Amino acid sequence: MSSFLKAALCSGQRPDGLLPVRHVPRPDLIARLLRSRSVARFLVAPDGFGKTAVAAEYAETVFGFKRVFWINARSPCFLRDLDAGIIAESLALIGPVARLAVFDDVPLLDPARAERFAALADRLLAEDVEVLVTCTPSGDAYGPFQHDRLLLTGADLLLTEEESVLRLAGEGAQALPPALRNPAERVACLRWGEGGPQLLARGIRREELPADLLLALLVTCLLGAGSLDDLADFVPERRCEELAASLEAGYPFAGVDVAERQYRAAVLDVEVLAHAVSPALGALAAVSVPGERDALAGRLADVLVARGACRRAVEAMGAFASRAACGTWLATRGWSVTCAGHGRAVMALYDTVWHRAQPSRTALNVAAGWAAAALGDDETAATLGRRALGAAATGSAERLHGATLLMRCGAPEERD
């Protein structure tokens, strides 16, 4: 008998860590699960949507965790027992007759294992054991084998407007902020609890999505809102429709609406997005239209500048481009960013650039000089102006900017 499955028997006790100490019930979802007890029910959504919490609430509400098996499908022991074909027999032999089997966080299975798991679910249902499964969209390989299943997706798990204004149980309702009228913002982890964006990012990273889908997700979430035609600037046009449909179906925080051909994503910091995609940056660049990491980062940043999101553009370059590429980009875009009121962001990125290997070094110093001047740092602005004037390969435009910086910010004798 499998000790792993024996330990999965709950015996009236909720497994540790399944629900937060302060939990917001979701009775409408529990009711939907109750209406389809005779079929396998799949909760398919990215991490952070609350699928495990809903499954736990169901097990507690309906069964009080009695005669319930809570199986951690991320454990290699699950795959071992699935391959051995002993799960159904073991559940029948352990303790009282099982009433509910929850397979939590089922990983992506190869076709043979997916078919074997679907057969296991059918067998348990035939023995009057309810089956509840949670997995991510990339792990859902069961559609061809479970034709009559109940499927609740990330869109189904989005909070309602009423749920969105409940921070945590016991804190009561608040007025609905305008941002939450966008369904993409109504992800459980973004509204309830701490560290929601980081949880979402860790989940994206853990899924190891195909590079083109991950790139499309990055584009929509980084740019924030726009037409689906934006995707064609970054991913091959022949893939745009399929990728948009996949985002709409599986990743509602991207805010894709295929029918309207637009997207309006949840607001996520660049740092959060960088954590989600950083291990795959090389692969993303390889499948992108620009074809190279720095070119991809520069194109994303240029679109942001064109849309007035200059600070986010600087942050995107810092997160996704090489230090040399950051310098080249600042040399041409720093003035625009400073004029938009983000001189501090220019200086922060300037401080990270490898100056000695920068082919546009003089133009970079000029751009940073004007950012320093805008911040009232006359000393730094004058220093950068002197560098521009003294550089051997300085062009006439750069010399003029250097002289102007000195006239404005330099010592009295330099202003004459």
N, C-alpha and C positions, 0 to 999 in steps of 0.2 A: 504493500500500500504506500502511496506517495505521501511523505511527510509534508511536502509543500502543500498539497491539497488538504491534508488534515489540518494544517495551521490556518487554512483559509476559512474554516467553519467559524461563524461569528458567535453562535451560542448566546444571542441576545445582547451582545456587546458590540458597540460601534468600533470598528478598527481605528486606531489612533491616526489623527491628522486628516481624516476624510472631510470633515466640515470645520470651518473656522469656529472659534469660540462664540462669535456673534454672527449668526447666520440669518440671511433674509430668505424666508420660504418662498417657493415658486409654485403655488398650488395649481395654476393653469397648466404648467408642464406636467405635473404629476397626474392631473386628470387626463391629459392626452395619452400618457403611458398606460393608465388604467383601462382606457377604452380598447387597448389592443394587446391584451395579456396572452392571447393564444399564438402570437407570432414573435419572432425575435425582434427586439427593439434596439436600434442603433442610434447612439448619440455621437454625431460626427462633426467635430469642430476643432479649430486650433486650440492650443493651450490658452487658458485665461478666460474662456467662455463659460466656465462653470459646469461642464458636463459631468465631471466626477461628483460635484456637490449635488447635482440633480439626481444622479443615480443613488447616492447615499440617502438623500431625502426620501426617495421612493422606497428604498429598503427599510428605512426607519418608519415611515408613515404606514406602509402596508403590512409589514411583517415584524416591526420592532426588532429587526436584525435576528429574528429567531428562524432557524432552519434556512439560513441564508449563507451561501458561500461567496466570499469576496475574493476574487482571484486576481492577483497582480500580474497582468499579462506581460508586463515589461521584464519580468524575471525570466532568466534563461530556463528556469525549471518549468515554466509554462510550455515553452517550445519542446522541451524534453518529453513532457507528459503527453503533449499533443501528438508528437511523432510516435510515441509508444502506444497511442490509442487507449489510454487507461483512464481518461478523465471521467467519462460517464460512469464506468464501473466503480471508480473510487468514490465519487459523490454518493452513489447508492449504498456503499458499504460503511461510510463514515457517519456515525451518529444517527440522528433521526432522519426521516425522509426529507430530502431537500425540497424547498418550495421555490427558491430563487437562486440563480447562478449569475453573478455579476462578473464580467470579464472586463477589467478596467485597464485602459491604455494599451489596447492590442496594437502591436507594431505592424509594419508593412510585412505581409507574408507573401511568399512566392505562390504561384497558382496552385501547386499541389497542396501546400499547407492551407491556403485559403479555402479550397474545396473541402479539405478534411475538417476545418473548423466549422464550415457551414453545415456539414453532415452531423457534427457534434451538436450544434444548436438544434437541428431538426430532431435528433434523437432525444435530447433533454426535453424538448417541448412535447414529444410523443409520450414521455414518461411523466407529464404534468409538472415539469420544472420550468418555471419562467426563466427567460434568458434576456439579459440586459448587457449591451456591449458599448464601451466608449473607445473612440479612436480618433486620430487626426484625419483630415481629408486625404492626406497622402497615404495613410494606412488603410483606407477603405477600399478593399478589393473584393467585396462580397456581393455587389449588385448582381453579377451573373449567376450567383449560386443561391441567393435569397430573394426570390421574386416577390414574395408576399410580406417582406419585412416592413416594420415601421421605421422610417428614417427621419430623425430630427437633425437638421443641419445647423450650422452657425447662425444662419438667418433666423431660425426658429428660437435659438437660445439668446438672441439679442434681447436686452431689457425693453420692456414697454416704457412708455413715457412715465407712467405711474411708478414703476419700479426704479426708473432712473433717478428719481428725486428722493429715493430712500438711500441714505448713505449706508447705514447699517441698522440692524434690528434695534428698535428702541429709541432711535434718534429722530424718528418722525420724518414727515415730508418737507421738502423745500420747493420754492418756486422753480419751474423748469427753466434753466438757462437757455438762451437762444441756440447755443452750440448743440444742445442735446436734441434739437429738432432734426438734426442729421442722424439717421439711424446708425451710421458707421461709428458714431461716438458711444453708442449704448452697449458696449461690451462689458461684461460683468467685472472683469479685473480693472477696467479703467474707471469704474464708478464706485466699486466697493473694495475697501481695504487699501493697503499701502503697496507701493511698488508695482502697480498694474502694468505700466508701459514696459518695465524691465521683464516682467513675467511674459508678456506678449512676445518680446524680442527673443527671450530664451527659447520659447516654443518654436518660433520660426527657425531659429538656428538648429534646434534639435530635430526638426522635420527633415532637414537635408533635401530641400525641394529641388526639382530640376532647375538648371541654371536659368533657362529662359523664363520660367514662371517666377522664380525669385527676382529676376531683373524687372519683370513687369510689376511685381509687387513693390519693389523699391521705387520705381518710377512714379507710380500712383501715390504712394505714401510720402515721398519726398516732395514732389511737385504740389501735392495737396488737392488740387481740383483742376478740372479742365475737360477737354474733349478726348475721347478714346483715340482720336487721330494722333495724339501725342505719342502713343506707343510706337508708332511707325518710325519715329526719329531714333528709337533706341533698340528695338527688336525687329527682326526680319518681318516685313509686311505680311508675308504668307502665314505667319503665326499669330498675328495680332488678334484675330477674331476668336481663335481657340483659347488663347491666353486670357483674354477679357472674360470669356464665359467661365473659365476655371476660377478666376478671381471672384466673380460674382457668386458662383455656387459655393465656394469653400472658404473665402476670406473676406467676410462682410466689412471688416474695418478698412478695406481698400475703397469702399464706397462705389463700386462699379455698377452702373446701370446700363446693361447692353441695349435695352430697348430705346433708351434716350441717348445712347452713345456718349455718355459722360461719366465722370467719376468725381466724388467728393469724399476724400478719405478722412479718417480720424486724425486729429492733430498729434503727431508724434515727433519728439525732438530728434534732431540729426544724430545725436549721440546714441539714442535708442536704436535707430535704424542701422547705424554703423555696427553696433554689437550684433544685430541680427544677421548681417550679411558679410561681415569682415572675413570669416574663413573662406568664403566663396568668391571673393572679389576677382581673382584671376579668371575663374570660370565664367563669371558674369561678363567680364570684359571680352572674353573669347567669343561669346555668342551674341554680343551686342553689334549694332550697326557700326559704331565707331571702331570696334575691333581691338581696342587697346585701353588699358585702365585709365591713364591720364586723359586721353581723349574723351572717354565716357564721362569722367568726373567733370571735365571742362564743359561738355555739352549740357549736362544737368545744371551746372552752376550758371551757365549763360542763360538758360531758360528761366531760372529763378530771378536773375537780375532783370531780364526783360519784363518779368511780371511784378517787379517791385519788391521782391523778397530778397533784398541784398544781403542782409545779415545771414539768412539761411544759406545763401549761395556761398558765402565765405566759409561757413561751418561745413558745408558739403565738400568743398575743396580740401579743407583740413582733414576731413574724415576719410576721403576716398582717393585722393591724389598723392603722388610722390612730392617730396619737399621741393624738388626742382620745378615740377609742374605748377606748384602753388606760387612760386616766385614769378614764373612766366605769366600766369593768369593775373596775378596782382598788378604786374607791370602794365597790363592793358585794361584791367577792370577796376583797379584800386580807386581811380578818380571818381568813377560812377558810384561806387559804393560809399566813398566819403561824402559826395554830394547828396546822397540819400540819407545822411545822418549817422553813418555807421563807421566813423573813423576809428573807433576803439577796436572794432572787429578787424579792420585792416591792419592795425598795429599788432594785434594778437597773432594774426597769421604771419605777418612779416617777421616776427620774432622767431618763428619756427623754420624759416626758409634757410637753405644752405646757400649763402650769398656768393661764396668764391666760385662755385660752378655755375653761376647764373648768367646765361648769355644776355639777358635783358637787365643786367645789374643796375645800370644807370637809370633806366626808366622805372625800375622797381624802387630805387631810392627816392626818386621824384614823387612817385605815388605815395610812398610812406611819409615823405616830408610834408605833403599836403594834408595827410591824415593827422600827423602830429600837430600841424598848425591849427587844424580845425578843433583839436582837443585843447588848444592853448599851451602846448608844450613847445615854446619857442626855441629852447635850447636844442632839442632833438631835431626840430624842423630845420634850423640853421645848419646843424652838423650834416644833415642829409643833403641840403642845398650845396654845401661846400664840396661834398663828395661828387655830386653831379657835375659841378663846374670843373673839378680837378680830374675827372676821368679822361683817359687818353682818347677813348673812342666816342666821346660825347657828341651827339648831333646838335644841330642848331636849336631845335625845339627843346631838347633836354637842357641845354645850356641856358636858354631863356627861362625855363622853369626854375633851374637852380638859382639863377640871379634874382628872380622874383621872390623866391623863398628867403634869400639873404636880405633883400630890401625890406621884406616884411618882418622877418624874425631875427635877423642877425644883430651883431653888435653895432653901436652907433656909427662907427667908421665904415662898416660894410653897407650901411643903408644910403650912403652918399653916392 
